[in-house]
């Protein structure tokens, strides 16, 4: 169920360490959002007041949105801060105290499988980008390598799969003892 804080004070040390690592990666995503915001503002000012736009801002912003999502997702998964239908979980609790935990556990295993498949599917393109030094942009005008963005997607998806797997294991414990872990 929803955690009170992003880093819980209880639980095993390895889980707190993993949450701290994922939070640090999410912080990089937050800083990246600020940097993109400043770049867009500089482009707008340059374009409208100086008649000199910054080349490549649209491409950088487009790639950055995807990268930022994959940087922030593992922390949200492990910290139980994903948006979900808690009202449905509350309704199910009245019928069975285990029902919300079962639903969370099913959600977690599906998430683990889906994100593992995303990481696996993105890996060949990432290797291809590394082997061919793939770039995006307009050759001769402005280009940026795609490899860092592709690596972020692969590692973010793999980290999200790991976070969902940990959440799945937590869900199994909650199913066994539903009263101990359910927040009111």
N, C-alpha and C positions, 0 to 999 in steps of 0.2 A: 504494500500500500504506500501511499505518499510519505516520503521521509521528511522529517522536520527540517533537517539541514542537508546540504549537499554532501558534506562529509559527516557520516554518522560517527558518534563517539563510541558505539559498541561495535561488536563484530570482530572477526579475526584481523590481525595486523596486516596480512597480505591483501585483504579486501580494502582496508583503509589506505594502504600504499597505492593500490591500483586506482582507487577513486581519486587520490591526490595527483597521480600521474595524468589521469584523464582530465581532471580539472585544470592542470597546468596546460595541457594541449588545448583545452577549450579557451583558456585565457589568451593563448596565441591567436585563436580565432577572433576573440573580442578585440584585441589590438589591431588585427587585420581589418576588421570592420571600420575601426576608427581611421586607419590609414587610407582605406578605399574612400571613405567619406571625405577626407581631406583632399585626396587626389581629384575627386569629382568636383569639389568646390573650386579647387585651383583651375581645373579645366573650364568650368563655367565662367569664372572670372577672366581667365585668359581669352576665352572665346568671345565674351560679350564686351569686355572693357578694353582689352589689348589687341583684339583681332588676331590672336595667336593661340589656337587650341593646343592642347597637349595630345600628341599622337599616341594612339593605342589605349586610351582610357576605356573605351567601350569593350575592347577585347580583354583587358585586365579585369574589369568589373565582372564581365560574364564568367570568366574562369574562376574568379575569386568567390563568387556566390556558392558554387558547387564545393569548392575546397573548404570554405568556412563551415558549411553544413557538416561535412565529414570530419572536420576538426572538433566540432561541438557535440555531435551525436553520442559518442561513447560516454561522455560524462553525464549527459541527460539520461541515458539508458540505465547506467549503473546507479545513479543517484535517485532513480524513480521519479524523475521530474518531467517525463513525457506527458503530453496532454492525452487524456483518455476519458472515457465515460464513467466517472466515479459514481454518478447517480445510478447507473445500471448495477454497479457493484454493490451499492448500498441496498438496492431493491433485492438483489439476490441474497444478501446476507440474512434477510428476514426468513427466507425459505431454508437456507442451509448456511451455517457459518463457514463451511469449506468452499462454497460456490465462488466467492470472489477470488479466493486463492487459486482455485482450479483455473478460472478464467485468466488470471495473471500468469500462471504457469504455462498455459497453452499459448498465450500471446508471446511469452518469452522464448519458447522453443521454436515457434514459427519465425520470430525475429532473428534468432540465432541462425537458423537454416537459411533464411533469405539473405542476410548480410554475408554469410559465408559464401553463398552462391554469387553475390555481387562482387566480392573480393576475387573469387576464382575467375569470374567472367572478365573482370577488368585487368587481370594480371597479364594476359598475352599482349594486349595493346600497350601496357606499360613497358614490357620487354621490347616490343617493337619500337616504341618511342626512344628507348635507350640505345638500341642498336643503330637506328637510322638518324639519331639526333634530330628528331621531329620538332618542328617549330610551328607556331601559328602566327598569323599576321600577314602583312604584305611584304614579300621579299624585296629587299632594296629600300623599303620605306621604314618598316618597323616590324621586328619579330621577337618572339619570346618562346623559350623552350617549353614543351608540353610535359616533359618528364616530371618536374616537381608536382604539378597539378595531378597527374596520373598516380604518382606515388601516394599523395595525400588521400586520394579516393580508395586505393587498395588498402592502405594501412588503416584508414578510418573505418572502412567496411569490416576489416578483420577485427579491429578493436571493438566495434559495435557488436559483432558476432560473439566475441569473448564476453562483453558486458551482458548481453542477453543470456549467454550460457550461465554466467554467475547468478543472474536474476532467476533463471530457471531452477538452479539448485536451491536458492533461497525460497522459491515458491514451493518446492517439494517439502522443505522443512515446515513451511506455513500450512500446508495441507494437513500435515500430521498433527500440528498443534495450532489450530486457527485462531484461538482466543489470544494467544501470546503475541501475535504480530499484527493484529488488525487495529488501526488507529480509528478512534471515534470522531 
